Amino acid sequence: MSDQPDARDEGAEPDVDTLAVAIAELRPALEAILMVSDEPLDKVRLASVVGHPVAEVESALHALAAEYTEQGRGFDLRAVAGGWRFYSRPEFAGVVESFVLDGQQARLTQAALETLSVVAYKQPVSRARVSAIRGVNVDGVMRTLLNRGLVEEAGQDEQSGANLYRTTSYFLERIGITSLEDLPELAPYLPDMDDLEDELASVAGLDAPAPEPSPDPQLEPDSEPAAVPDPAAPGPTVHPSPHPSPHPSPHSGAGTEPDGGTEIA
């Protein structure tokens, strides 16, 4: 007969709800799971995933943490908040910070940089005013700047009730200045709202005077239409021709032949 009944007699628990993962693959399996996790994982959950006893999983975790430290890796495995998770080592914090912050700045579009400049020089400022200065809708760009921590809300406008925005201390840190007074002198070159409204009205033609009618320069005095004869007159009126013809006119009655040769019935 088979030796399986003897194994159960030795006190081995049945393999229920476990995965067929070999003992030699325990450490790589733990590394793969911890690599894709965005939160600490406790030993019980890890054991249920890899299909190994909790004691073996805990021992493997401690062994991995000691191995990373001994090898001088750029990351380590820590037991925090009741679970285990990968972290970068403190001695490499400067490199990681430079990568993260520079990556965020590089991903800012030209539209985001222009909008951020308007907020910096015109703060506190509303979205509508930023849109008017840039000439485009900036709702999406403002949300991006808010999510990046470069811009924050600064109350509401007393007249319109619109939300106002200003730059943050993180913005000053990123561009390397201590206060807004250290910004380059660009504010005098930005248009005021009054000047902007006048310019927009001029472009729209709202303040343009109505054009006055001008006489047609192509209209000559001798091209004026001839006077229509009065129907109540006793006889037809014939305009004298500058070159009299020796023959009588073939026209008679009410029809006349005015200057220009146009017949008027």
Secondary structure, 3 states (H helix, E strand, C coil): CCCHHHHHHCCCCCCCCCCCCCHHHHHHHHHHHHHHCCCCECHHHHHHHHCCCHHHHHHHHHHHHHHHHHHCCCEEEEEECCEEEEEECHHHHHHHHHHHHHHHHHCCCHHHHHHHHHHHHHCCEEHHHHHHHHCCCCHHHHHHHHHCCCEEEEEECCCCCCEEEEECHHHHHHHCCCCHHHCCCCHHHCCCHHHHHHHHHHHHCCCCCCCCCCCCCCCCHHHCCCCCCCCCCCCCCCCCCCCCCCCCCCCCCCCECCCCCCCEC
